[in-house]
């Protein structure tokens, strides 16, 4: 085989480039594309393994792909003898300008990544964050969508959620119902507790364990405050709470126990002559 002819072919000059340099650039481009494809497959596998939300997965994949293609272009351009230093400087300035323009969006994306990595909640769970409570319907790139109990769809920025306290009410199977009520000092404590315990014992959704608790919580200026604590299934929380609130008042009325409320008594003091 005549290698000299092949060598002469590679040394053919097309302007400032030889055939060999062009072939080397093409091979580098193919290798870069293969590496990009492999890295994207690895990224997709990693995202599926940690259960990334689909829209965020696509967003991050697009960023990774763009960066890999940019690096590939730089490598190929450098192999062709093209000066890439000035191009890098221009891209750096442009990247800085873009990052400043979309700073809030990037902050929300970072918050979304933090949420998905820490997993304080999942889609379908009932949470409270920043004074807003509801069921999570979607964890997006910028926002987390929460549907409230009155069917309002609220978009909460991920950066706000990442910086605030999040309560996940669905993370545990059972939940405790806490009720406080004020009763007159005239009512014997034993009698009040018996009436409240009777209401709790008759509710079918109140769990026997942990044992329900009815205790005196505080002595107020004009009333004794009692606390009722019962456990129920997470899904039954609201129904148990509202049922007990509705049933306690009739039970206390039947036992002739007065529930107190804020009121003002005005006593008129004067002499009989003033009255006349």
C-alpha positions as a Markdown table, in Angstrom:
| # | Residue | x | y | z |
|---|---|---|---|---|
| 1 | Unk | 0.0 | 0.0 | 0.0 |
| 2 | Unk | 1.4 | 3.4 | -1.0 |
| 3 | Unk | 1.3 | 5.5 | 2.1 |
| 4 | Unk | 3.1 | 8.4 | 0.4 |
| 5 | Unk | 0.1 | 9.1 | -1.8 |
| 6 | Unk | -2.2 | 9.2 | 1.2 |
| 7 | Unk | 0.2 | 11.4 | 3.0 |
| 8 | Unk | 0.3 | 13.7 | 0.0 |
| 9 | Unk | -3.5 | 13.8 | 0.0 |
| 10 | Unk | -3.6 | 14.8 | 3.6 |
| 11 | Unk | -1.2 | 17.6 | 3.0 |
| 12 | Unk | -3.3 | 19.2 | 0.2 |
| 13 | Unk | -3.8 | 22.8 | 1.1 |
| 14 | Unk | -7.3 | 24.4 | 1.1 |
| 15 | Unk | -6.4 | 28.0 | 1.9 |
| 16 | Unk | -5.0 | 27.9 | 5.4 |
| 17 | Unk | -6.2 | 24.3 | 6.2 |
| 18 | Unk | -5.0 | 21.0 | 5.0 |
| 19 | Unk | -7.1 | 17.9 | 4.3 |
| 20 | Unk | -5.6 | 16.3 | 7.4 |
| 21 | Unk | -6.6 | 19.2 | 9.6 |
| 22 | Unk | -10.1 | 19.1 | 8.3 |
| 23 | Unk | -10.4 | 15.4 | 8.8 |
| 24 | Unk | -9.0 | 15.7 | 12.3 |
| 25 | Unk | -11.7 | 18.4 | 13.1 |
| 26 | Unk | -14.4 | 16.1 | 11.7 |
| 27 | Unk | -13.2 | 13.2 | 13.8 |
| 28 | Unk | -13.1 | 15.5 | 16.9 |
| 29 | Unk | -16.7 | 16.6 | 16.1 |
| 30 | Unk | -17.9 | 13.1 | 15.8 |
| 31 | Unk | -16.1 | 12.1 | 19.1 |
| 32 | Unk | -17.6 | 15.1 | 20.9 |
| 33 | Unk | -21.1 | 14.2 | 19.7 |
| 34 | Unk | -20.7 | 10.7 | 20.9 |
| 35 | Unk | -19.5 | 11.9 | 24.3 |
| 36 | Unk | -22.4 | 14.3 | 24.5 |
| 37 | Unk | -24.8 | 11.5 | 23.7 |
| 38 | Unk | -23.3 | 9.2 | 26.3 |
| 39 | Unk | -23.3 | 12.0 | 29.0 |
| 40 | Unk | -26.9 | 12.9 | 28.2 |
| 41 | Unk | -27.9 | 9.2 | 28.6 |
| 42 | Unk | -26.1 | 9.1 | 31.9 |
| 43 | Unk | -27.9 | 12.3 | 33.0 |
| 44 | Unk | -31.3 | 10.9 | 32.0 |
| 45 | Unk | -30.6 | 7.7 | 34.0 |
| 46 | Unk | -29.6 | 9.7 | 37.1 |
| 47 | Unk | -32.7 | 11.9 | 36.8 |
| 48 | Unk | -34.9 | 8.9 | 36.6 |
| 49 | Unk | -33.2 | 7.3 | 39.6 |
| 50 | Unk | -33.9 | 10.3 | 41.8 |
| 51 | Unk | -37.4 | 10.8 | 40.4 |
| 52 | Unk | -36.9 | 14.3 | 39.0 |
| 53 | Unk | -40.1 | 16.1 | 38.0 |
| 54 | Unk | -40.5 | 15.9 | 34.2 |
| 55 | Unk | -40.4 | 19.6 | 33.3 |
| 56 | Unk | -37.4 | 20.2 | 35.5 |
| 57 | Unk | -35.7 | 17.2 | 34.1 |
| 58 | Unk | -36.2 | 18.6 | 30.6 |
| 59 | Unk | -35.0 | 22.0 | 31.6 |
| 60 | Unk | -31.8 | 20.8 | 33.1 |
| 61 | Unk | -31.2 | 18.4 | 30.3 |
| 62 | Unk | -31.4 | 21.3 | 27.8 |
| 63 | Unk | -28.8 | 23.3 | 29.8 |
| 64 | Unk | -26.4 | 20.3 | 30.0 |
| 65 | Unk | -26.8 | 19.6 | 26.3 |
| 66 | Unk | -26.2 | 23.3 | 25.4 |
| 67 | Unk | -23.0 | 23.4 | 27.5 |
| 68 | Unk | -21.7 | 20.1 | 26.0 |
| 69 | Unk | -22.3 | 21.3 | 22.5 |
| 70 | Unk | -20.6 | 24.6 | 23.3 |
| 71 | Unk | -17.6 | 22.8 | 24.6 |
| 72 | Unk | -17.6 | 20.6 | 21.5 |
| 73 | Unk | -17.6 | 23.7 | 19.2 |
| 74 | Unk | -14.7 | 25.2 | 21.2 |
| 75 | Unk | -12.7 | 22.0 | 20.8 |
| 76 | Unk | -13.3 | 21.7 | 17.1 |
| 77 | Unk | -12.6 | 25.4 | 16.5 |
| 78 | Unk | -9.4 | 25.1 | 18.4 |
| 79 | Unk | -8.3 | 22.1 | 16.3 |
| 80 | Unk | -8.8 | 24.2 | 13.2 |
| 81 | Unk | -6.6 | 26.9 | 14.6 |
| 82 | Unk | -9.4 | 29.4 | 15.3 |
| 83 | Unk | -8.7 | 31.7 | 18.3 |
| 84 | Unk | -11.3 | 30.9 | 20.9 |
| 85 | Unk | -10.0 | 33.2 | 23.7 |
| 86 | Unk | -11.9 | 36.2 | 22.4 |
| 87 | Unk | -15.0 | 34.1 | 21.8 |
| 88 | Unk | -14.8 | 32.9 | 25.4 |
| 89 | Unk | -14.6 | 36.5 | 26.7 |
| 90 | Unk | -17.7 | 37.5 | 24.7 |
| 91 | Unk | -19.6 | 34.4 | 26.0 |
| 92 | Unk | -18.5 | 35.2 | 29.5 |
| 93 | Unk | -19.9 | 38.8 | 29.3 |
| 94 | Unk | -23.1 | 37.6 | 27.7 |
| 95 | Unk | -23.5 | 34.9 | 30.3 |
| 96 | Unk | -23.1 | 37.4 | 33.1 |
| 97 | Unk | -25.6 | 39.7 | 31.6 |
| 98 | Unk | -28.1 | 36.9 | 31.1 |
| 99 | Unk | -27.6 | 35.6 | 34.6 |
| 100 | Unk | -28.3 | 39.0 | 36.1 |
| 101 | Unk | -31.4 | 39.4 | 34.0 |
| 102 | Unk | -32.8 | 36.1 | 35.1 |
| 103 | Unk | -31.5 | 36.1 | 38.6 |
| 104 | Unk | -34.9 | 35.5 | 40.2 |
| 105 | Unk | -35.7 | 32.7 | 37.8 |
| 106 | Unk | -32.3 | 31.0 | 38.6 |
| 107 | Unk | -33.1 | 31.4 | 42.3 |
| 108 | Unk | -36.4 | 29.6 | 41.8 |
| 109 | Unk | -34.7 | 26.9 | 39.8 |
| 110 | Unk | -32.1 | 26.4 | 42.5 |
| 111 | Unk | -35.0 | 26.2 | 45.0 |
| 112 | Unk | -36.6 | 23.6 | 42.9 |
| 113 | Unk | -33.4 | 21.5 | 42.8 |
| 114 | Unk | -33.2 | 21.8 | 46.6 |
| 115 | Unk | -36.8 | 20.7 | 47.0 |
| 116 | Unk | -36.3 | 17.7 | 44.7 |
| 117 | Unk | -33.0 | 16.7 | 46.3 |
| 118 | Unk | -34.3 | 17.0 | 49.9 |
| 119 | Unk | -37.8 | 15.8 | 49.1 |
| 120 | Unk | -39.7 | 17.5 | 51.9 |
| 121 | Unk | -42.9 | 16.7 | 50.1 |
| 122 | Unk | -44.2 | 15.0 | 46.9 |
| 123 | Unk | -47.0 | 15.5 | 44.5 |
| 124 | Unk | -50.3 | 14.7 | 46.1 |
| 125 | Unk | -49.3 | 15.5 | 49.7 |
| 126 | Unk | -50.9 | 18.2 | 51.9 |
| 127 | Unk | -48.4 | 20.8 | 53.0 |
| 128 | Unk | -48.3 | 24.2 | 54.6 |
| 129 | Unk | -45.6 | 26.7 | 53.5 |
| 130 | Unk | -45.5 | 30.5 | 54.0 |
| 131 | Unk | -48.9 | 30.6 | 55.5 |
| 132 | Unk | -50.4 | 28.7 | 52.5 |
| 133 | Unk | -51.8 | 25.2 | 52.9 |
| 134 | Unk | -53.1 | 22.8 | 50.3 |
| 135 | Unk | -52.3 | 19.7 | 48.2 |
| 136 | Unk | -49.2 | 19.7 | 46.0 |
| 137 | Unk | -50.3 | 19.2 | 42.3 |
| 138 | Unk | -47.0 | 19.9 | 40.6 |
| 139 | Unk | -43.3 | 20.7 | 41.4 |
| 140 | Unk | -42.3 | 22.8 | 38.4 |
| 141 | Unk | -39.1 | 24.5 | 37.3 |
| 142 | Unk | -40.0 | 27.9 | 38.7 |
| 143 | Unk | -43.1 | 27.3 | 40.9 |
| 144 | Unk | -44.7 | 24.6 | 43.1 |
| 145 | Unk | -48.5 | 24.4 | 42.4 |
| 146 | Unk | -50.7 | 24.0 | 45.5 |
| 147 | Unk | -54.5 | 23.4 | 45.4 |
| 148 | Unk | -56.1 | 24.8 | 48.6 |
| 149 | Unk | -59.1 | 23.2 | 50.3 |
| 150 | Unk | -61.4 | 25.8 | 48.6 |
| 151 | Unk | -60.1 | 24.7 | 45.2 |
| 152 | Unk | -57.8 | 27.7 | 44.6 |
| 153 | Unk | -54.6 | 26.9 | 42.6 |
| 154 | Unk | -51.7 | 28.8 | 44.0 |
| 155 | Unk | -48.3 | 29.1 | 42.4 |
| 156 | Unk | -45.6 | 29.4 | 45.1 |
| 157 | Unk | -42.1 | 30.4 | 43.9 |
| 158 | Unk | -39.6 | 27.6 | 44.7 |
| 159 | Unk | -37.2 | 30.1 | 46.2 |
| 160 | Unk | -39.8 | 31.1 | 48.8 |
| 161 | Unk | -40.5 | 27.5 | 49.8 |
| 162 | Unk | -36.7 | 26.8 | 50.0 |
| 163 | Unk | -36.3 | 29.7 | 52.5 |
| 164 | Unk | -39.3 | 29.0 | 54.7 |
| 165 | Unk | -40.6 | 26.4 | 57.1 |
| 166 | Unk | -42.6 | 23.6 | 55.4 |
| 167 | Unk | -45.1 | 21.4 | 57.2 |
| 168 | Unk | -45.9 | 18.1 | 55.5 |
| 169 | Unk | -49.2 | 16.9 | 57.0 |
| 170 | Unk | -49.3 | 13.8 | 54.7 |
| 171 | Unk | -45.9 | 12.4 | 55.8 |
| 172 | Unk | -47.4 | 10.4 | 58.7 |
| 173 | Unk | -50.2 | 8.0 | 58.7 |
| 174 | Unk | -52.0 | 9.5 | 61.7 |
| 175 | Unk | -52.5 | 13.0 | 63.0 |
| 176 | Unk | -53.6 | 14.6 | 66.3 |
| 177 | Unk | -56.6 | 16.8 | 66.7 |
| 178 | Unk | -56.1 | 19.5 | 69.3 |
| 179 | Unk | -59.1 | 21.4 | 70.7 |
| 180 | Unk | -59.2 | 24.1 | 73.4 |
| 181 | Unk | -62.4 | 25.3 | 75.1 |
| 182 | Unk | -63.2 | 27.5 | 78.1 |
| 183 | Unk | -65.7 | 26.4 | 80.8 |
| 184 | Unk | -67.1 | 28.3 | 83.8 |
| 185 | Unk | -65.4 | 28.0 | 87.2 |
| 186 | Unk | -68.7 | 26.9 | 88.6 |
| 187 | Unk | -68.5 | 23.5 | 86.7 |
| 188 | Unk | -66.7 | 20.7 | 88.6 |
| 189 | Unk | -63.6 | 19.6 | 86.7 |
| 190 | Unk | -64.5 | 15.9 | 87.0 |
| 191 | Unk | -68.0 | 16.5 | 85.5 |
| 192 | Unk | -66.5 | 18.5 | 82.6 |
| 193 | Unk | -63.9 | 15.9 | 81.8 |
| 194 | Unk | -66.6 | 13.1 | 81.9 |
| 195 | Unk | -68.7 | 15.0 | 79.4 |
| 196 | Unk | -65.8 | 15.6 | 77.0 |
| 197 | Unk | -64.5 | 12.0 | 77.3 |
| 198 | Unk | -68.0 | 10.7 | 76.5 |
| 199 | Unk | -68.1 | 12.7 | 73.3 |
| 200 | Unk | -64.6 | 11.5 | 72.3 |
| 201 | Unk | -65.4 | 7.8 | 73.1 |
| 202 | Unk | -68.5 | 7.8 | 70.9 |
| 203 | Unk | -66.8 | 9.0 | 67.8 |
| 204 | Unk | -66.0 | 6.1 | 65.5 |
| 205 | Unk | -63.0 | 7.6 | 63.8 |
| 206 | Unk | -61.1 | 8.5 | 67.0 |
| 207 | Unk | -58.2 | 6.0 | 67.4 |
| 208 | Unk | -58.0 | 4.2 | 70.8 |
| 209 | Unk | -54.2 | 4.4 | 70.7 |
| 210 | Unk | -52.5 | 6.8 | 71.4 |
| 211 | Unk | -55.1 | 7.2 | 74.2 |
| 212 | Unk | -57.3 | 10.4 | 73.9 |
| 213 | Unk | -56.5 | 13.0 | 76.5 |
| 214 | Unk | -58.8 | 15.5 | 78.2 |
| 215 | Unk | -57.0 | 17.7 | 80.7 |
| 216 | Unk | -57.2 | 21.2 | 82.3 |
| 217 | Unk | -54.9 | 23.4 | 80.3 |
| 218 | Unk | -54.9 | 26.7 | 82.1 |
| 219 | Unk | -56.8 | 28.9 | 84.6 |
| 220 | Unk | -57.9 | 32.0 | 82.9 |
| 221 | Unk | -59.4 | 35.2 | 84.3 |
| 222 | Unk | -63.0 | 34.1 | 84.0 |
| 223 | Unk | -62.8 | 30.5 | 82.9 |
| 224 | Unk | -61.0 | 27.2 | 83.1 |
| 225 | Unk | -59.4 | 26.2 | 79.8 |
| 226 | Unk | -59.5 | 22.5 | 78.8 |
| 227 | Unk | -57.6 | 20.8 | 76.1 |
| 228 | Unk | -58.9 | 17.8 | 74.1 |
| 229 | Unk | -56.3 | 15.8 | 72.2 |
| 230 | Unk | -57.3 | 12.8 | 70.0 |
| 231 | Unk | -55.6 | 10.8 | 67.2 |
| 232 | Unk | -57.2 | 9.9 | 63.9 |
| 233 | Unk | -56.2 | 8.8 | 60.4 |
| 234 | Unk | -54.6 | 11.6 | 58.4 |
| 235 | Unk | -57.5 | 11.5 | 55.9 |
| 236 | Unk | -60.1 | 11.9 | 58.7 |
| 237 | Unk | -58.5 | 14.9 | 60.4 |
| 238 | Unk | -61.0 | 17.6 | 59.3 |
| 239 | Unk | -64.1 | 15.4 | 59.7 |
| 240 | Unk | -63.1 | 14.4 | 63.2 |
| 241 | Unk | -62.2 | 18.0 | 64.2 |
| 242 | Unk | -65.5 | 19.4 | 62.9 |
| 243 | Unk | -67.6 | 16.6 | 64.4 |
| 244 | Unk | -66.1 | 17.1 | 67.8 |
| 245 | Unk | -66.6 | 20.8 | 67.7 |
| 246 | Unk | -70.3 | 20.3 | 66.8 |
| 247 | Unk | -70.8 | 17.6 | 69.4 |
| 248 | Unk | -69.1 | 19.1 | 72.4 |
| 249 | Unk | -71.5 | 22.1 | 72.9 |
| 250 | Unk | -74.7 | 20.0 | 73.0 |
| 251 | Unk | -73.0 | 17.5 | 75.4 |
| 252 | Unk | -72.0 | 20.3 | 77.8 |
| 253 | Unk | -75.4 | 21.9 | 77.6 |
| 254 | Unk | -77.0 | 18.5 | 78.4 |
| 255 | Unk | -74.8 | 18.3 | 81.5 |
| 256 | Unk | -75.7 | 21.9 | 82.5 |
| 257 | Unk | -72.2 | 23.0 | 82.0 |
| 258 | Unk | -71.7 | 26.6 | 80.8 |
| 259 | Unk | -69.1 | 27.5 | 78.2 |
| 260 | Unk | -67.7 | 30.9 | 78.8 |
| 261 | Unk | -67.3 | 33.7 | 76.3 |
| 262 | Unk | -66.0 | 37.3 | 76.4 |
| 263 | Unk | -68.7 | 39.6 | 77.7 |
| 264 | Unk | -68.9 | 42.9 | 79.7 |
| 265 | Unk | -70.9 | 43.4 | 82.8 |
| 266 | Unk | -71.8 | 47.0 | 83.6 |
| 267 | Unk | -72.8 | 47.8 | 87.3 |
| 268 | Unk | -74.4 | 51.2 | 87.9 |
| 269 | Unk | -73.6 | 52.5 | 91.4 |
| 270 | Unk | -75.5 | 55.5 | 92.7 |
| 271 | Unk | -77.6 | 56.8 | 95.6 |
| 272 | Unk | -81.3 | 56.6 | 95.7 |
| 273 | Unk | -81.5 | 60.4 | 95.4 |
| 274 | Unk | -79.5 | 60.2 | 92.2 |
| 275 | Unk | -81.9 | 57.6 | 90.9 |
| 276 | Unk | -84.9 | 59.9 | 91.6 |
